[in-house]
Amino acid sequence: MRGINVGGKNKVAMSDLKVLLSELGFEDIASYINSGNLFFSSVESYESCISKIRHLLEMNFDFSIPFTLINKEDYLKEKENLPEWWYQEMARRDVLFFSCDSDRSKILDFIDKSTFHNEIVYIGKNAVFWGKYDESEYLKTTYHKKLIKQDFYKQVTIRNGNTFEKIAEILENGN
């Protein structure tokens, strides 16, 4: 989920959210840290899960919460398909997940037209993987200078590379 529990704004207690999801019939609900990373099981279709979650968020919170829904297999396949540079020494690694409501074409068009400075990008099925090589050059990157100004920015949910890897580990180990 995007933009919750960041800097004390848009508070969403994971324990409350887990109860709400349980009431909708989702099972095996767990969270990773207090940032909107949730895991659950469902026999419902992908589309039905999205619809139920969207409705739940609209009915229970007075602020917009864009979210991404990725099944375990797709998440792990995304990790499996990452380029070699993702695992090399980087100053920063970020994953920009497409939300269920985002217009991917706008994001892809922005990336296609961008000139990068000391950074590298990989476009996956569910997210854009963005690496920054040198911390001292970070303020010159397209990621820093231009990304936040894009209309679509509020429709992506960003996790750092370590969080992405930790979630993959949880999914792989079933923890």
Rosetta blueprint (number, residue, H / E / L):
1 M L
2 R L
3 G L
4 I L
5 N L
6 V E
7 G L
8 G L
9 K E
10 N L
11 K L
12 V L
13 A L
14 M H
15 S H
16 D H
17 L H
18 K H
19 V H
20 L H
21 L H
22 S H
23 E H
24 L L
25 G L
26 F L
27 E E
28 D E
29 I E
30 A E
31 S E
32 Y E
33 I L
34 N L
35 S L
36 G L
37 N E
38 L E
39 F E
40 F E
41 S E
42 S L
43 V L
44 E L
45 S L
46 Y H
47 E H
48 S H
49 C H
50 I H
51 S H
52 K H
53 I H
54 R H
55 H H
56 L H
57 L H
58 E H
59 M H
60 N H
61 F L
62 D L
63 F L
64 S L
65 I L
66 P L
67 F L
68 T L
69 L L
70 I L
71 N L
72 K H
73 E H
74 D H
75 Y H
76 L H
77 K H
78 E H
79 K H
80 E H
81 N L
82 L L
83 P L
84 E H
85 W H
86 W H
87 Y H
88 Q L
89 E L
90 M L
91 A L
92 R E
93 R E
94 D E
95 V E
96 L E
97 F E
98 F E
99 S L
100 C L
101 D L
102 S L
103 D L
104 R H
105 S H
106 K H
107 I H
108 L H
109 D H
110 F H
111 I H
112 D H
113 K H
114 S L
115 T L
116 F L
117 H L
118 N L
119 E E
120 I E
121 V E
122 Y E
123 I E
124 G L
125 K L
126 N L
127 A E
128 V E
129 F E
130 W E
131 G E
132 K E
133 Y L
134 D L
135 E H
136 S H
137 E H
138 Y H
139 L H
140 K H
141 T L
142 T H
143 Y H
144 H H
145 K H
146 K L
147 L H
148 I H
149 K H
150 Q L
151 D H
152 F H
153 Y H
154 K H
155 Q H
156 V E
157 T E
158 I E
159 R E
160 N E
161 G H
162 N H
163 T H
164 F H
165 E H
166 K H
167 I H
168 A H
169 E H
170 I H
171 L H
172 E H
173 N H
174 G L
175 N L
